């Protein structure tokens, strides 16, 4: 086996940063029936990162949540692109301006290379919006999607 030919997997976050982001996802979901996922990859294969986010959203079967209230935060690190893709239930409730501002907030942090902080901030804001429009219901709520960060190529 020629292991030296294998490309070294790029580390996106420190273990501490990863834990902070996953905890932000869990905290956001504790207050809502909504779901939040984070997908990170090096390069975006589409011109528009929103198109790639939509593709991933459906690949991860995020559209199958009961209330159509799942949100995908997408980042292509090497291409320096990002998007937030929300299912129709929460997209309509929060309004287009909310999603545009979420992207702008991330961009502001990313420009200062505060990647983990920018993601935590946007996840918290998404969680607040989900809480407002889809509050937690102890009798019916279940975690429909994993809370881990999904790393692509």
Helices and strands as residue ranges (DSSP letters): G 3-5, H 15-30, E 35-41, H 49-59, G 62-64, E 70-76, E 81-86, H 88-94, H 96-111, H 115-133, E 149-151
